[in-house]
Amino acid sequence: MNFNLLIENLSNPALLFFVLGILAVYLKSDLEIPPNSSKFISLYLLFSIGFKGGQELSHEAFTNEIVWSMLLGIGISLLIPLYTFFILKRKLNIYDSGAIAAAFGSVSAVTFVTASSYLESQQLNIHGYMVAIMALMESPAIIIGLVLISLFDGESMVKSIKISDVLKHSLTNGSVLLILGSLVIGFLANAKQADGIKPFTNDLFKGFLAIFLLDMGIISGRKLKSFFSFGMFPFAFALFIPLINGCVFAILSSAVTSDVTNRFIFAVLAASASYIAVPAAMKITVPKANPGLYLPMALAVTFPMNITVGLPLYFLIVNWF
């Protein structure tokens, strides 16, 4: 195992900009990325990775491996909220347990984009269908989280759950819709047409990612300030459980695919936590769940852990096993 990858990742400019964002908060600097600019950059990153994934998908044949990979992705998003809910329930109330379980069973599109950039630094590219699998993994965890809350909630404080509404909300969520739409457009575009926007989709990607992670660092730094008032359990959970999930599925994914990039992405998806789609869904259906708990757990603890230690660690594991 080449542990130099762990060290090299710490000098990655995009990661260092993330650290700069956290540092800016603790130095009480007025540094910030304008909200409109931040939203544009996030949309650009999702568009770029979706379009490039569509281009890759257009060159692939539909195989049994793709089918099994899709089933594994959905299985991961069903299993993780099931077992994490019962761990969380020992220390937290039902509403927070269900919301956190849903967040950690779902996926982070931004972590996925960062993982894609990490693979490019290793001269590797993701397969296009992994973009579709990432999108498929968003809804099941939300549904499981809501169902578990309903089953264990003696006070019936959860608004009535309509599976169709949850699915619709997940699939029409801006980030999911954009990345899926870009995937389809990239799939339909021929090589000549794709080359026409290649300077935008490829050449600018790493620069925009660095600025976006700077913004994420600023947001994470602000969330951490109040997060530690909840004690060490949420922090330890958000730090270690995703790391365990990532390592386990980095190994187990070998049962459905031998491709190193696919296994790496499965590990990243299993380890990531949603801080966009799940909070939006929980705000509507479970108003008693505390967003001051599950949001910083996903954004201010799990996300930094994944992009600093997680990515090189999962990459080492899929190459070793």
N, C-alpha and C positions, 0 to 999 in steps of 0.2 A: 504494500500500500504506500502510495506517494503522499506523505503528510505535508509535503511542500504546497499542495493545493490549498490546504487550510490557511497557510500563511499568505500565499499569493492572493487569495480572495480578500484578505484584510487590506490589501493595498489597491484594490479595484477602485477607480475614481468614482463610480456610481455609489458604491458603499460608503466611501469617505464623504461624499456629499450628504448622505443620510446622517452620518455622525455629526457633520457640521450643523445640520438642522437641529439636532438635539442639543448640541453645544450652544447654539444661538439662544435657545430658550433658557438654559441655565445661566447664561451670561446676561440675560434680560435685554437682549438686542432687539431692535425693531425690525430685524430682517424678516420678510415674509414674501410669499409668492401671491400675487393678486388672485382672488378666487376664480375669476373668469379665465385667467391664464392657466391656472391649475387644472380646471375642468377641461380646457382645450387639450392640454398635454396628455391627460389621462385618456381622452377620447382618441387622440392620435395614436397612443401606444396600443390600445385595443384594436384600432383599425389596422395598424401595421402588422401586428402579429396574426390577426385574423386573415388578412389578405395574403400574407406569405404562407400561412397554413393552407389556404385554399389552393395556392399554386402548387404546393407540395402534394396535396391530395389529388390534384388533377393528373398526377403522374403515377398514382398508385392503383392497384387492382384490389377489389373488395374480396377479402379472404376470411377464412375461419379465425385467424388471429385477430382481425379487427373486431369480429363479433364477440369473441371471448374477452377482448380488451374492454369493449363497451360494457359487458356484463360485470367485469371486475370493477370498473369505475363506479357503476351504480351500486354494486355490493359494498364497496368501501364507504360510500356516502350513507348507506343504510346501517352498516355495522358500527361505525364510530360513534354516532349519537346514542345508539342503544347502550353500549357499555359505559360510555363516559357519563351518561345521565345518572347511573346508579353510584358512580364514584362521587359525583358532585352532590347528589342528594344527601350524602352523609354529613355534609358541612353547610349546604346552602338550602334555601327554600325551593319549592317545586318549580316556581315560575323562573327563577334565575337558573336553576339546573337545566330546565328544558331549553331555555334560550341559549345558554352557553353550549349545551350539547349540539344544538342545531348549527350554531356558528362554527364549531370545530369539526362537525361532520360535513359541512358545506366547504366551498373552496374560495380561494382568493385569486381573482383574475390578475391583480397586480403582482402577486407572488409568482404566478404562472408566467407573466411577461418577463419578470426578472430572471426566472429560471431559463427561459428561452435565450435571453441575452448571455447567461452563463454558459449555456451549451455552445453558443456561437464563439465564445472565447476559447473553447476547447476544439474549435473547428468541426463542430457537429450541429446538425439541424433537427428540429422536432419533426415528426411525421404529422401531416395535415389532420389526420383523423383524431389526434390527441387534443386538438382544439375543440372538436365537437364533443369529445368525451368530457373535457373540462366543463363545458356548458351543461351537459346532461347531469353532472354531479351536483348541481346547485339546488335543485328542487327536492330530491328525496330526503335529504337531511332536515330541511325545514318541515316537511310533512311529518317525519318521525318525531321531531322535537315537539310539535304541536299535539300529536296524538299522545305522547307520553305525559305531557302536562294535563291533558284531558282525563287520562286514565287515573292519575294520582291526585288530581285536584278535588278534594272533598268539598270545597266551597263553590265549585263551578264558576270560577271567576274568568274563565277563558271564553272569549266570544266564539260563537258557533263557527266551526271549521268546515269550509267547503274545499275539498281537495282540488276541484276544478279552478277555484279562485287562486289557490296557492300556486298551482301549476302555471296559470295565466300570468300571475304577478312575477313569478320567477323567470319565465320565458320572455316577458316583455320588459323586464328590468333593462335599463339603458345599456349597461355594460355587456350583458349577455346578448341582447339584440344586436348590438354593434359588432361584437366579435363573430357571431353566427352569420350576420349579414355580410360582413367582410369576407368570411370564409367562403360563402356561396359566390360572391362576386369574383374573388380570387380564383375560384374553381372554374368559373365560366370564361374568364379572360385568357386569351392566348398569350404565348411568350412575348410576342412583339408588343402587344398592348401593355403587358405587365412591365416591360422594360421602360415604357414611357414614363411611368411614375416611380421607377426604382430609386432615383435619387431621394425621393421623399419617403418611401417606405423602408429603405435600407440605410442610406447614408446618414440620415439625421437621427436614427433611432437611439443610438447610445447617448448622444448629447441630450435629447429630450428625456431619456430615462434618468440621467444624472440630475437634471433639474427637478423632475418629478419626485425622486427620492429625497432631494433636499427638502421639498415641501412635506413629504411624509415624515421626515425627521422632525420638522418643526411641530407638526400635529402630534406625533408620538410623544415628544417632550412635554407638551402641554397636558396630554392625557395622563402621563405618569405622575404628575404632581399630586393629583388627588387620589390616584388609584391605590397607593399603598395604605390608605386609611382603612381598606377592607381586610388587612392582615396578609399573611404570607401564603395562605392556601391558594387563593386565586392566582397569585404570581407563580407559585410552584407548578400548579396545574398547567397554566398557559406556557410555561417554559419546557416542562419535561414530557407531558402527554403527547404533544405534537411531534416532538423529537422521537419518541418511541414509535408513534404511528408511522413516521417517515422511514425509520430504519426497518421496521417489520415488513412494510409493504415494498420496500426496496428489494427485499429478499423474496417475499411471497409472489411478487409479480412475475418472477421467473417461470411460474407455472403456466402462464398464458403467453409470454413473449420472451424471446432471448435478446431482443434489441436493447442495447444499453440506454439509448435515449428514451425509449418508451418506459423502461423500468425507473429511470431517474425521474421522469415526469409523474409517474404514479406515486413515487415516494413524496414528491413535492406537493402533489394534490392531497395526499393523505395527511400531510403535516400542516398544510395551510388552513387558515380559518377565515371565514367571511366577515368583513366589517362594512359591507355595503348592502347586499341583498337581505341577509338575515336580520340586521337591525331594522330595516325598513318593514319587513314582514312582521317582526315581533312588536313593533310599535303599534301596528294596527290590530293584531290578534291577541297579544298578551301585554296589555298596558301595565300590568303589575311587575313585569320583569324590569330589572334595573339596567338601563343602557350605560350607566356610569360604571358598570361592572363588566358586562360582556363585550362592550366596544373596546375599551382599552386593553382587555386581555388579548383580543385578536390583533389589534393594531399596534399597541405599544409594547407588547411582550413577544407574542408569537411571530409576528412579521419580522422584527429585527433579528430574532433568534434564527429564523430560517435563512435570511439573506447573508448573515455573517458566518454562522457555524453550519447550519443545515445543508445548504446547497453543496459545499465541498464534501461534507460528510456522506450525504446520500450518493454522490458521484463516486466516492471511494468505495462504498459498499457494493454498488451495482457492478463495478469493475472487478471487485475482489471475489464476490460470490458468483 
